Amino acid sequence: MNINQENQVEKQDDRAEILELYKGLRVTDVRDGMDWVGYHQYGTVHHSIKPLFRGAPVIGIAHTARYLPFEGPAPRVTGDEYTQWVKWYYREVCNDPWGKEIQEGDFMVLDVAGLDVGLLGSNNTLDFKGRGCVGYLTNGGGIRDTDEVIMQGIPVWSKFVSQGMDQTRIRYYEKDIPVSIGGVAVYPGDVVVADGDGVIVVPRKIAKEVAKYAHQELTGDKAGRKKHYETLGWKLDDSVL
């Protein structure tokens, strides 16, 4: 067994532990935890990448894939012939082999080369949700059918939303490799935390140490806010308990 294989086994062994350690943490808590271990300038995905909708923090393990622009040429067919060409395109050019490998707790990190294309939509994200995917991070468009996606509660962070389908716009290239998203190198197995404040990526090698200090800061914040709630006569909620 080589070093990479040993690392993969180690990542699998502590996967459940890592997810449990990050349960309940916000992006800001994790940002603080990163600072506490000396990673002040690293981990925060650029603020141009935003949530499709706001909700509770989403925490997962990075599962990566890369897509490239389709070089062409575009087909010179329309109508029923185009329908047949599209079937070929999804089978041979733009597919998602990573989808069959999704594990419970995976956070899909998709390098789409900044393209304006709806790689994800209301249909395939439901398939991946059923397999265990907790959220999506892309460095371009990557998402369409957004009204349905929001209704279905599929968490997505992207630069923008897109109308166009994949064909003639994008092609699958590779998976399970490091990708660059919003100025952060994301490796398979890294921890991804995302909420209304954006996205932060924690290198797996420091994930446990970061979680320790993130919880320290969260605990202090809750205690302080609880006192303010009591002074204001507010009913205590889960955010301070």
TORKOL-4160 file (C-alpha; in steps of 0.2 Angstrom, whole numbers, padded with zeros to 4 digits, m for minus):
241
<pt num="1" X="0000" Y="0000" Z="0000"/>
<pt num="2" X="0007" Y="0017" Z="m0005"/>
<pt num="3" X="0007" Y="0033" Z="0005"/>
<pt num="4" X="m0008" Y="0040" Z="m0005"/>
<pt num="5" X="m0018" Y="0024" Z="m0002"/>
<pt num="6" X="m0014" Y="0024" Z="0017"/>
<pt num="7" X="m0020" Y="0042" Z="0017"/>
<pt num="8" X="m0036" Y="0037" Z="0009"/>
<pt num="9" X="m0039" Y="0023" Z="0022"/>
<pt num="10" X="m0036" Y="0036" Z="0036"/>
<pt num="11" X="m0048" Y="0048" Z="0028"/>
<pt num="12" X="m0061" Y="0035" Z="0027"/>
<pt num="13" X="m0058" Y="0029" Z="0045"/>
<pt num="14" X="m0061" Y="0046" Z="0053"/>
<pt num="15" X="m0074" Y="0052" Z="0041"/>
<pt num="16" X="m0089" Y="0050" Z="0053"/>
<pt num="17" X="m0078" Y="0057" Z="0067"/>
<pt num="18" X="m0074" Y="0073" Z="0057"/>
<pt num="19" X="m0092" Y="0076" Z="0052"/>
<pt num="20" X="m0098" Y="0074" Z="0070"/>
<pt num="21" X="m0084" Y="0086" Z="0076"/>
<pt num="22" X="m0091" Y="0100" Z="0064"/>
<pt num="23" X="m0109" Y="0097" Z="0068"/>
<pt num="24" X="m0117" Y="0114" Z="0073"/>
<pt num="25" X="m0102" Y="0125" Z="0068"/>
<pt num="26" X="m0105" Y="0140" Z="0058"/>
<pt num="27" X="m0093" Y="0147" Z="0044"/>
<pt num="28" X="m0088" Y="0161" Z="0056"/>
<pt num="29" X="m0083" Y="0148" Z="0070"/>
<pt num="30" X="m0073" Y="0138" Z="0058"/>
<pt num="31" X="m0065" Y="0154" Z="0051"/>
<pt num="32" X="m0060" Y="0158" Z="0069"/>
<pt num="33" X="m0053" Y="0140" Z="0071"/>
<pt num="34" X="m0043" Y="0142" Z="0056"/>
<pt num="35" X="m0035" Y="0158" Z="0063"/>
<pt num="36" X="m0032" Y="0150" Z="0079"/>
<pt num="37" X="m0020" Y="0137" Z="0071"/>
<pt num="38" X="m0011" Y="0150" Z="0060"/>
<pt num="39" X="m0021" Y="0149" Z="0044"/>
<pt num="40" X="m0027" Y="0167" Z="0044"/>
<pt num="41" X="m0025" Y="0170" Z="0025"/>
<pt num="42" X="m0032" Y="0153" Z="0019"/>
<pt num="43" X="m0048" Y="0143" Z="0017"/>
<pt num="44" X="m0061" Y="0157" Z="0014"/>
<pt num="45" X="m0069" Y="0155" Z="m0003"/>
<pt num="46" X="m0070" Y="0172" Z="m0012"/>
<pt num="47" X="m0086" Y="0181" Z="m0008"/>
<pt num="48" X="m0092" Y="0182" Z="m0026"/>
<pt num="49" X="m0098" Y="0164" Z="m0023"/>
<pt num="50" X="m0114" Y="0165" Z="m0014"/>
<pt num="51" X="m0128" Y="0154" Z="m0008"/>
<pt num="52" X="m0143" Y="0151" Z="m0019"/>
<pt num="53" X="m0154" Y="0153" Z="m0003"/>
<pt num="54" X="m0150" Y="0155" Z="0015"/>
<pt num="55" X="m0152" Y="0142" Z="0028"/>
<pt num="56" X="m0143" Y="0132" Z="0042"/>
<pt num="57" X="m0125" Y="0128" Z="0039"/>
<pt num="58" X="m0120" Y="0114" Z="0028"/>
<pt num="59" X="m0105" Y="0103" Z="0032"/>
<pt num="60" X="m0098" Y="0090" Z="0022"/>
<pt num="61" X="m0083" Y="0081" Z="0015"/>
<pt num="62" X="m0076" Y="0087" Z="m0002"/>
<pt num="63" X="m0079" Y="0076" Z="m0017"/>
<pt num="64" X="m0071" Y="0085" Z="m0032"/>
<pt num="65" X="m0073" Y="0085" Z="m0051"/>
<pt num="66" X="m0067" Y="0096" Z="m0065"/>
<pt num="67" X="m0076" Y="0101" Z="m0081"/>
<pt num="68" X="m0069" Y="0110" Z="m0096"/>
<pt num="69" X="m0076" Y="0121" Z="m0110"/>
<pt num="70" X="m0083" Y="0111" Z="m0125"/>
<pt num="71" X="m0071" Y="0115" Z="m0140"/>
<pt num="72" X="m0084" Y="0111" Z="m0153"/>
<pt num="73" X="m0090" Y="0110" Z="m0166"/>
<pt num="74" X="m0108" Y="0112" Z="m0163"/>
<pt num="75" X="m0120" Y="0100" Z="m0172"/>
<pt num="76" X="m0128" Y="0106" Z="m0188"/>
<pt num="77" X="m0144" Y="0097" Z="m0184"/>
<pt num="78" X="m0160" Y="0102" Z="m0176"/>
<pt num="79" X="m0176" Y="0095" Z="m0170"/>
<pt num="80" X="m0177" Y="0076" Z="m0169"/>
<pt num="81" X="m0159" Y="0074" Z="m0175"/>
<pt num="82" X="m0153" Y="0086" Z="m0162"/>
<pt num="83" X="m0162" Y="0075" Z="m0149"/>
<pt num="84" X="m0152" Y="0060" Z="m0154"/>
<pt num="85" X="m0136" Y="0071" Z="m0154"/>
<pt num="86" X="m0140" Y="0076" Z="m0136"/>
<pt num="87" X="m0141" Y="0058" Z="m0130"/>
<pt num="88" X="m0124" Y="0055" Z="m0138"/>
<pt num="89" X="m0117" Y="0071" Z="m0129"/>
<pt num="90" X="m0123" Y="0066" Z="m0112"/>
<pt num="91" X="m0117" Y="0048" Z="m0114"/>
<pt num="92" X="m0099" Y="0052" Z="m0122"/>
<pt num="93" X="m0095" Y="0070" Z="m0118"/>
<pt num="94" X="m0103" Y="0078" Z="m0103"/>
<pt num="95" X="m0107" Y="0065" Z="m0090"/>
<pt num="96" X="m0105" Y="0063" Z="m0071"/>
<pt num="97" X="m0096" Y="0047" Z="m0066"/>
<pt num="98" X="m0093" Y="0055" Z="m0049"/>
<pt num="99" X="m0112" Y="0054" Z="m0045"/>
<pt num="100" X="m0111" Y="0035" Z="m0043"/>
<pt num="101" X="m0097" Y="0036" Z="m0030"/>
<pt num="102" X="m0106" Y="0049" Z="m0019"/>
<pt num="103" X="m0106" Y="0044" Z="0000"/>
<pt num="104" X="m0117" Y="0050" Z="0014"/>
<pt num="105" X="m0110" Y="0067" Z="0019"/>
<pt num="106" X="m0101" Y="0072" Z="0003"/>
<pt num="107" X="m0101" Y="0090" Z="m0002"/>
<pt num="108" X="m0098" Y="0091" Z="m0021"/>
<pt num="109" X="m0085" Y="0103" Z="m0027"/>
<pt num="110" X="m0086" Y="0106" Z="m0045"/>
<pt num="111" X="m0073" Y="0116" Z="m0055"/>
<pt num="112" X="m0084" Y="0122" Z="m0070"/>
<pt num="113" X="m0070" Y="0134" Z="m0077"/>
<pt num="114" X="m0081" Y="0149" Z="m0073"/>
<pt num="115" X="m0094" Y="0144" Z="m0087"/>
<pt num="116" X="m0112" Y="0150" Z="m0088"/>
<pt num="117" X="m0120" Y="0133" Z="m0089"/>
<pt num="118" X="m0133" Y="0123" Z="m0079"/>
<pt num="119" X="m0123" Y="0107" Z="m0075"/>
<pt num="120" X="m0134" Y="0105" Z="m0060"/>
<pt num="121" X="m0153" Y="0106" Z="m0060"/>
<pt num="122" X="m0169" Y="0101" Z="m0051"/>
<pt num="123" X="m0168" Y="0083" Z="m0057"/>
<pt num="124" X="m0150" Y="0077" Z="m0055"/>
<pt num="125" X="m0147" Y="0085" Z="m0038"/>
<pt num="126" X="m0162" Y="0075" Z="m0031"/>
<pt num="127" X="m0153" Y="0059" Z="m0038"/>
<pt num="128" X="m0137" Y="0064" Z="m0029"/>
<pt num="129" X="m0146" Y="0069" Z="m0013"/>
<pt num="130" X="m0153" Y="0052" Z="m0012"/>
<pt num="131" X="m0135" Y="0045" Z="m0013"/>
<pt num="132" X="m0130" Y="0056" Z="0001"/>
<pt num="133" X="m0124" Y="0073" Z="m0006"/>
<pt num="134" X="m0127" Y="0087" Z="0006"/>
<pt num="135" X="m0122" Y="0102" Z="m0005"/>
<pt num="136" X="m0113" Y="0109" Z="m0020"/>
<pt num="137" X="m0100" Y="0122" Z="m0023"/>
<pt num="138" X="m0095" Y="0128" Z="m0040"/>
<pt num="139" X="m0084" Y="0142" Z="m0047"/>
<pt num="140" X="m0096" Y="0148" Z="m0061"/>
<pt num="141" X="m0115" Y="0145" Z="m0064"/>
<pt num="142" X="m0118" Y="0127" Z="m0063"/>
<pt num="143" X="m0136" Y="0128" Z="m0057"/>
<pt num="144" X="m0152" Y="0130" Z="m0065"/>
<pt num="145" X="m0171" Y="0126" Z="m0062"/>
<pt num="146" X="m0168" Y="0137" Z="m0046"/>
<pt num="147" X="m0186" Y="0139" Z="m0041"/>
<pt num="148" X="m0187" Y="0120" Z="m0040"/>
<pt num="149" X="m0170" Y="0118" Z="m0032"/>
<pt num="150" X="m0174" Y="0130" Z="m0018"/>
<pt num="151" X="m0191" Y="0122" Z="m0016"/>
<pt num="152" X="m0182" Y="0105" Z="m0014"/>
<pt num="153" X="m0170" Y="0112" Z="m0002"/>
<pt num="154" X="m0154" Y="0108" Z="m0012"/>
<pt num="155" X="m0140" Y="0119" Z="m0005"/>
<pt num="156" X="m0129" Y="0127" Z="m0018"/>
<pt num="157" X="m0115" Y="0140" Z="m0018"/>
<pt num="158" X="m0111" Y="0147" Z="m0035"/>
<pt num="159" X="m0106" Y="0163" Z="m0044"/>
<pt num="160" X="m0122" Y="0164" Z="m0053"/>
<pt num="161" X="m0136" Y="0154" Z="m0060"/>
<pt num="162" X="m0138" Y="0148" Z="m0078"/>
<pt num="163" X="m0151" Y="0144" Z="m0090"/>
<pt num="164" X="m0142" Y="0134" Z="m0103"/>
<pt num="165" X="m0140" Y="0115" Z="m0104"/>
<pt num="166" X="m0123" Y="0107" Z="m0105"/>
<pt num="167" X="m0123" Y="0103" Z="m0123"/>
<pt num="168" X="m0110" Y="0113" Z="m0133"/>
<pt num="169" X="m0105" Y="0122" Z="m0118"/>
<pt num="170" X="m0096" Y="0110" Z="m0106"/>
<pt num="171" X="m0087" Y="0093" Z="m0105"/>
<pt num="172" X="m0082" Y="0081" Z="m0091"/>
<pt num="173" X="m0063" Y="0080" Z="m0089"/>
<pt num="174" X="m0058" Y="0072" Z="m0072"/>
<pt num="175" X="m0063" Y="0068" Z="m0054"/>
<pt num="176" X="m0055" Y="0065" Z="m0037"/>
<pt num="177" X="m0042" Y="0078" Z="m0040"/>
<pt num="178" X="m0038" Y="0095" Z="m0032"/>
<pt num="179" X="m0048" Y="0110" Z="m0039"/>
<pt num="180" X="m0047" Y="0128" Z="m0037"/>
<pt num="181" X="m0063" Y="0137" Z="m0031"/>
<pt num="182" X="m0063" Y="0155" Z="m0026"/>
<pt num="183" X="m0045" Y="0156" Z="m0023"/>
<pt num="184" X="m0044" Y="0140" Z="m0012"/>
<pt num="185" X="m0037" Y="0124" Z="m0017"/>
<pt num="186" X="m0049" Y="0110" Z="m0012"/>
<pt num="187" X="m0043" Y="0092" Z="m0011"/>
<pt num="188" X="m0054" Y="0077" Z="m0010"/>
<pt num="189" X="m0057" Y="0074" Z="0009"/>
<pt num="190" X="m0056" Y="0092" Z="0014"/>
<pt num="191" X="m0070" Y="0098" Z="0026"/>
<pt num="192" X="m0082" Y="0111" Z="0018"/>
<pt num="193" X="m0093" Y="0122" Z="0029"/>
<pt num="194" X="m0105" Y="0134" Z="0020"/>
<pt num="195" X="m0119" Y="0145" Z="0026"/>
<pt num="196" X="m0126" Y="0163" Z="0023"/>
<pt num="197" X="m0108" Y="0170" Z="0026"/>
<pt num="198" X="m0101" Y="0160" Z="0012"/>
<pt num="199" X="m0089" Y="0145" Z="0011"/>
<pt num="200" X="m0074" Y="0139" Z="0020"/>
<pt num="201" X="m0063" Y="0124" Z="0016"/>
<pt num="202" X="m0052" Y="0116" Z="0030"/>
<pt num="203" X="m0038" Y="0105" Z="0025"/>
<pt num="204" X="m0041" Y="0088" Z="0031"/>
<pt num="205" X="m0024" Y="0087" Z="0040"/>
<pt num="206" X="m0029" Y="0101" Z="0052"/>
<pt num="207" X="m0048" Y="0097" Z="0053"/>
<pt num="208" X="m0048" Y="0091" Z="0071"/>
<pt num="209" X="m0037" Y="0105" Z="0078"/>
<pt num="210" X="m0048" Y="0118" Z="0069"/>
<pt num="211" X="m0064" Y="0110" Z="0076"/>
<pt num="212" X="m0057" Y="0111" Z="0093"/>
<pt num="213" X="m0055" Y="0130" Z="0093"/>
<pt num="214" X="m0070" Y="0133" Z="0082"/>
<pt num="215" X="m0081" Y="0125" Z="0096"/>
<pt num="216" X="m0071" Y="0136" Z="0109"/>
<pt num="217" X="m0076" Y="0152" Z="0100"/>
<pt num="218" X="m0094" Y="0146" Z="0097"/>
<pt num="219" X="m0096" Y="0142" Z="0115"/>
<pt num="220" X="m0090" Y="0159" Z="0120"/>
<pt num="221" X="m0102" Y="0167" Z="0108"/>
<pt num="222" X="m0117" Y="0158" Z="0114"/>
<pt num="223" X="m0113" Y="0162" Z="0132"/>
<pt num="224" X="m0112" Y="0181" Z="0128"/>
<pt num="225" X="m0127" Y="0181" Z="0117"/>
<pt num="226" X="m0137" Y="0172" Z="0130"/>
<pt num="227" X="m0134" Y="0186" Z="0142"/>
<pt num="228" X="m0140" Y="0198" Z="0130"/>
<pt num="229" X="m0156" Y="0188" Z="0127"/>
<pt num="230" X="m0159" Y="0188" Z="0146"/>
<pt num="231" X="m0156" Y="0207" Z="0147"/>
<pt num="232" X="m0168" Y="0210" Z="0133"/>
<pt num="233" X="m0181" Y="0198" Z="0140"/>
<pt num="234" X="m0181" Y="0187" Z="0125"/>
<pt num="235" X="m0185" Y="0169" Z="0124"/>
<pt num="236" X="m0170" Y="0158" Z="0123"/>
<pt num="237" X="m0168" Y="0148" Z="0107"/>
<pt num="238" X="m0156" Y="0135" Z="0100"/>
<pt num="239" X="m0143" Y="0148" Z="0094"/>
<pt num="240" X="m0139" Y="0152" Z="0112"/>
<pt num="241" X="m0142" Y="0136" Z="0121"/>
